[in-house]
Amino acid sequence: MLTDMYRSRHSSRPTIIDRVDPVIWSDKDHCPMISAEDEKFYEKNGFLFLKNVFSEKEVAQLRREADQVENSDPTDDEVVSEPGSNEVRSVFRVHDKSDVFARLISDDRLVAIAEHFLDDDVYIHQSRVNFKPAFKGKEFFWHSDFETWHTEDGMPRMRAFSMSITLTDNSAHNGPLMLIPGSHKQFISCVGETPDQNYKSSLKIQEIGTPDQDNLSQMVDENGIVAPVGPAGSVLIFDCNTLHGSGNNITPYPRSNLFFVYNAMSNRLVAPFGGTKPRPNFLATRKDIVPVRTGRHKIRAAE
């Protein structure tokens, strides 16, 4: 039986647990896709923002694919609407809905960094497009992805991260993702029991598994808040335990980002550490797991 290194939702009081896992698992030379300075920045801050990774032509293709998945059947469990409206908030498992996204997950500009940071073959734990429609896009409250992936999905260790590809310009005004630098070095053990099928409400408004205000305030006082902004085609990489969230979008400019969550093959899911029934496969891959390099083809700028 695996030891629970990051116990959460078991106490009436929140606690801080120091991270015991590496941030960058590889001890080899730095990844050729980024600089040594980039790696040091990621190690220290828990995120890295790379501008203009994808060309305008590639972004246009990715946006067309996103538009298609946005028009998926709204009654599908994998399509999540905004609270209080029928606007699409998120569509999950998009790499199985689109050949373009299926090829993209093994693009060397992404997967080479994932394999280096995690020092392993990698697979897709989760994929999605998050939409923030103009005027109506709602917030995502502060959270560590790993807290949910560990407690509700059974991800053993902090050996995973997200890559967010901006499909629209992300500005300071249209609800960009905000992060707390350095927050990945500590795990906030949250309070509250996990209701059955919690995901059905938490995907709209997350309340369980969110950090308490006192510890959150202390981390912000010590480290600040950053909101990386830039043009469509940029890539934000952030550690599974980095605290992040975003505000409402009340501007006329929609915001949409494509997310791929890479997990190490050696870090595949076990029984959820919170003792609940595992979440569905579209949220946390358990079935037919293969490394993304297997049987995949790279997308090229010339396509």
N, C-alpha and C positions, 0 to 999 in steps of 0.2 A: 504493500500500500504506500502510495506517495505521501510524503510529508507536505502539509499545507504551509508553504512558506509565507503566504500572504492572506491570512485569515481575515475575512470580512463578513459583516452582517450577522455576527454572533454575539455582539455585546451591546449593552445599552449606552455605551460611551464610545465616541470615536477615538482612535489611537493612530499614532504615526509609527510605521514600520520602515526601517532603513532598507533600501534596496540591497539585495545580496547578489544580483545577477549583473554581468557586464552590460554596458551600453552598446559597445561595439565588440562583438564576440571574437572577431578575427585578430590574431596577433601578427598577421602577415603585413607586407607593405600596403600602402593605401590603395584604394580602388582607382583605376585609371580614369573612371568616368567623372571623378571629382578630385579636388585638390587635397593635399594634406591639411591645409588650413580649414577646409570645409569639414573634414573629419573631426578635427579638434573642436570646431564650433558645435558640431552635432553632439559630440561626447559631453561637452559642458552644458549645453542648453537644451538638448533633447529634441531639437528640430533643425531643419535646414531648408531654405527656400532657394530654388534654382529657377531663374527667370529664362523665358524663351527657349525651353527645351524642345518644344515642338513648333514646327513651321505653321504659317497661316493656312497652308493647304491641308496639313494634317489636322489642325484644329477644326477647320470647316467640316472635314470628314467625321471627326469625333462628335461634333455638335449635331450633325445629321443623325448619327446613331443615337445620341442622347434624346433627340426629339422623337425618334421612333419608340424608344422604350418608355418615354414619358406618356405615350398614347396607349400603353398597355391597359388591359382590362382593369378598371378601377376596383372590381370586386376580388381581384387576385390578392392573396395574402402577402405576396411579395411587393405589392404596390401600397405605399403608405401615404395617406392624405394629411394635409395640414389640420391641426385641431380647429374645429369649428368651421371648416370649409371643405370643398371637394378638390381644392388645388393639390396637385401632387407634391409631396414633401420628399419622398425617397422611393427609388426603385432598386430592389436588391437582385443579386445573382445576374448582373448584367453581362458578365463574361460568358454566360451560357445562353444569352438572348441575342448576342451580336457576334458575328464572325470577326468583325473589326476589333472589338474589345477582347475577343479570345486570342487574337494574334498579339495584341498590345501587351498582354500580361507577361509575355516572354521577350519583349523588346529589350535589347541590351542596355539602353539608357536607364531602364528601371531595374531589371532583374539582376544585372551585374552588381549594382549597389546593394540590393537585397541579399544576394548570396555572400557578399563580402561582409556586410554589417552583421549578418546572422551566422556566418561561417558554416553554411550548410546548404543543401538543396532546399528550395522553398516551394510552397504551394499557396494557393489562394484560400485564406481562411474566410474571407468575405469580400464581395464586391458590390458596389452600389453607385448610383448617381444621386446626389443631394441637390434638390432644386430649392431656390429661394425666390419665389415669384415676386414680381414688382408689387409694391404696396402691401402685400399680404404675407410675405415670408416670415415665419415665426422663429423664435430663438431656439438654440440648443443649449441647455444649461451646462455649467461647468461639470466635467467628469473626466475620469481616466478610463479609457477603453478597456484596459487590462482588468480593472476591477470587475467589470461585467463579464469579460471573456473568461476570467478565472472562476468567478463565483457561479455564473449561470451556464457557462459553456464547458468548463473544465480544462482551460489552457493552463498547463503546469507552471511555466516560467515566463519571464519577461524576455522572450526571444522572438518578437514579432514587431512589426511597425506598419504604419499606413503611408501610402503615397497618394496624395491628392493632386490631380491634374486639373488646372483651372480651364474650364470650357468657355467662360466669359471673363472679361476683365473683373478682377476683384479689387474694389476700391475701399477707402476708409469709410464709405457711406452705405454700401449695399450689403451690410451684414457679413463682413469677412470673418474667417476663423481667427480667434484669439487664442494665444497660448501663454502659459506661465513658464518662463525660462527656468531651467533647473528643477522643476517640479518632478521630473522623472526619477530623481534620485531618492525620493521618499514615497511610500505608499500610504495613502489615507484609508485606514480600515473604517468602513462606513457602518451606520446603524440601520436597523429596520429589517423586518422579515421580508423575504421575497415571495410575493403572491404567486399562485399558480398562473402560468401563462402571462407572466409580467410583461413580456415583450409586446403584447398587443396594445398596451397603454404606453409603455416606456418609449416606443419608437415615435410616438407623437409628442409626449411630454414625459421626460425622465424625472422621476422623483426618488425612486429607490436606487441606491448605489451612487449617490452624488455626495460630494464632500460637504462637511459641516462648515458653517460660515466662519467660525473662529479659526480653524486651521487653514481654510482658504484665504482668509484675510491676512493671516500671518505670512503665508507663502507669497502673496501679492506684495505685501509690505517689504519683504526681503528681496524679491526678484523682479517685481514689476509685471507688466502685461505687454505683449507685443502682438501686432496684427499684420503679418506679412501681406503686402498688397503688390499687385503687378498685373501684367497683361495676360490674356488668355494664352495657354500653351506653357505656362510655368508649372513647376512641380514643387509641392510642399511635402517634405518627408518629416514624419514625427513619430517618436518612440511610443510604444503601446501604453506607457504609463505617464506620458506628458499630459498634464491637466489642460483642457481646452474647452472652448465653447464659442458661441456666436450670438449676436443680438438680432433683433428684428430687422427686416428690410422694408423700410417705408419709402424708398426711392422709386422712381419709375424704371429703374434698371435691374432686371432679374440677375440672379447669380446662380450659377450651376457649376458643380465640381464633381469629377469622377474619382472614386476612391477604390484603390486596390489594397487589401490587407495581406501582406506576405507573412507567413509563419514558417519557422524552420521545420523540416520534416521530422527532426528528432523531438519536436515540441508539440506533436499531435495531441488532440484532445483526449482527455480521460473523462470519468464521471464528474459532473459539476461539483466543485468544492463547496457549494452552498447547499448541497443535498437535494436540489430540485431536479425535475425532469429536464433533460437537455432541450435546448431551444431547437427549432427546425433547422434543417440542413442549409436553407438559403441564408441563414444568419451565421451559422457556424459549421463549416464543412466537416463532415464525419465520413461520408461515403465516397468511394471511388477516388481516393486521394492519390495524386501523382504529382511529381515535380513539374513546375510550369515549363521547363525545357522539353519535357517529354512530348513528342508529337506536335510541337508547336512551330510556328514560323514567325520570323521577325518582321515587323512592319518597317518599311523603309520610307525615308523622306521623299524618295522619288515616286512612290506609289500614287 
